[in-house]
Amino acid sequence: MQVLQFRRCRKGQAAMEFLMTYGWAILAVLVVIGALAYFGLLKPQQALPTKCQLPVGLFCADYALSKTAGQSQFTITNGLGADLQIKDIRITSDTGLFQCTANNVAGAGFQQVILSAGNSYRHVFSGAYDPANGGNGCSADPGLSEGLRIKAKLGITYKNLRTDSMASANGTIIADLAG
């Protein structure tokens, strides 16, 4: 009976020695990773790929986000099979430090933008955000640095001209901020 009790104690001792030896090594690695993150050498946001994603039927390409007024833009392609009248476009960062808005979207000659099935429309957000101008334009917090990867929500409100109904499409943009 005493022999069995002695063996059980040996197993417990081996387990404790294993945890103590490797526990310190794991703790040291965690401290190093924490220090790198604290001093800004690890930027998890930079690990995300750049992309522009919309629901099925709408495609987003050639996108750019910029602190400079009039340089944030993207191209939308209509794959829904019906003509669309674009009403509003919104881009808002998850932090709220960057936003672009286009209310009552108008093309050349201030005509409403009709996006025919299978065609593309390139939208450039004009000017700085101005609530007096219907909230059109872009604004970026002055503290945002060039090259910072921004994750933002993209919202498009449109009228389906075949069904004569209003709809909205919500997606995501992840892009590097230009100067």
Secondary structure by P-SEA (a helix, b strand, c coil): caaaaaaaaaaaaaaaaaaaaaaaaaaaaaaaaaaaaaaccccccccccccccccccccccccccccccccccbbbbbcccbbbbbcbbbbbccccccbbbbccccccccccccccccbbbbbbbcccccccccccbbbbcccccccbbbbbbbbbbbbcccccccccccbbbbbbbcc
